[in-house]
Amino acid sequence: MNEYRAFTIGDDGHITSSRAFVCESDEDATVWAKQLIDGHDIELWSGERFVTWLGKPSRTEQAREVVEEYANDLREIQKEFRRKLN
């Protein structure tokens, strides 16, 4: 069994709270810590070892998703336009 601590990170980037718990593996601890996500990011640590970051997607990830959706929409429009031309 390993000891873990999940830190809730506020909008200002500072720790607002933390929860200590014990799990058998990093994977189990990650699943456990996911339940703490409530609109704020979570940093999961095991002692001094950083395990993972959980939470809302970064602005870069959000932008990438928007661009991918837009590109997919354009492809569909092009397919429809080509179909109408033929």
C-alpha positions in Angstrom: 0.0 0.0 0.0 1.2 3.5 -0.9 0.3 6.8 0.7 -1.1 9.5 -1.6 -2.2 13.1 -1.3 -4.6 14.9 -3.7 -4.2 18.6 -3.8 -7.1 20.8 -5.0 -5.7 23.8 -7.0 -7.7 27.0 -7.0 -8.2 29.4 -9.9 -5.2 31.4 -8.6 -2.9 28.4 -8.9 -2.6 27.9 -5.1 -3.6 24.8 -3.1 -7.0 25.2 -1.6 -7.3 21.8 0.1 -5.8 18.4 0.2 -6.9 14.8 1.0 -4.6 12.0 2.2 -5.4 8.4 1.3 -3.9 5.0 0.7 -4.1 2.8 -2.4 -2.2 -0.1 -3.9 -1.1 1.5 -7.1 -0.9 4.9 -9.0 -3.7 3.7 -11.2 -6.0 3.0 -8.2 -5.1 6.4 -6.6 -5.8 8.2 -9.9 -9.3 6.7 -10.0 -9.9 7.6 -6.4 -8.6 11.2 -6.9 -10.9 11.7 -9.9 -13.9 11.9 -7.7 -12.5 15.0 -6.1 -12.6 17.0 -9.4 -15.3 19.7 -8.9 -14.3 22.3 -11.4 -10.8 22.7 -10.0 -7.6 20.9 -11.0 -6.2 18.1 -8.8 -2.5 17.3 -8.4 -1.8 13.8 -7.2 1.4 13.1 -5.2 2.9 10.1 -3.5 5.2 11.6 -0.9 7.6 13.8 -2.9 6.8 12.0 -6.2 4.4 13.7 -8.6 1.9 11.1 -10.0 -0.5 13.0 -12.3 -2.5 16.1 -12.9 -6.3 15.7 -13.1 -8.9 18.3 -14.0 -10.4 20.5 -16.6 -8.5 20.6 -19.9 -6.0 23.4 -20.4 -6.8 26.3 -22.7 -4.4 24.8 -25.3 -6.3 21.5 -25.2 -9.6 23.3 -25.4 -8.4 25.3 -28.5 -7.1 22.1 -30.1 -10.6 20.5 -29.7 -12.3 23.5 -31.2 -10.0 23.6 -34.2 -10.4 19.8 -34.7 -14.2 20.2 -34.6 -14.0 23.0 -37.1 -11.8 21.0 -39.4 -14.2 18.1 -39.3 -17.1 20.3 -40.1 -15.2 21.8 -43.1 -14.5 18.3 -44.4 -18.2 17.4 -44.1 -19.2 20.6 -45.9 -16.6 19.8 -48.7 -18.0 16.3 -49.1 -21.5 17.6 -49.3 -20.5 20.2 -51.9 -18.6 17.7 -54.0 -21.6 15.3 -53.9 -23.9 18.1 -55.1 -21.5 19.0 -58.0 -21.4 15.4 -59.2 
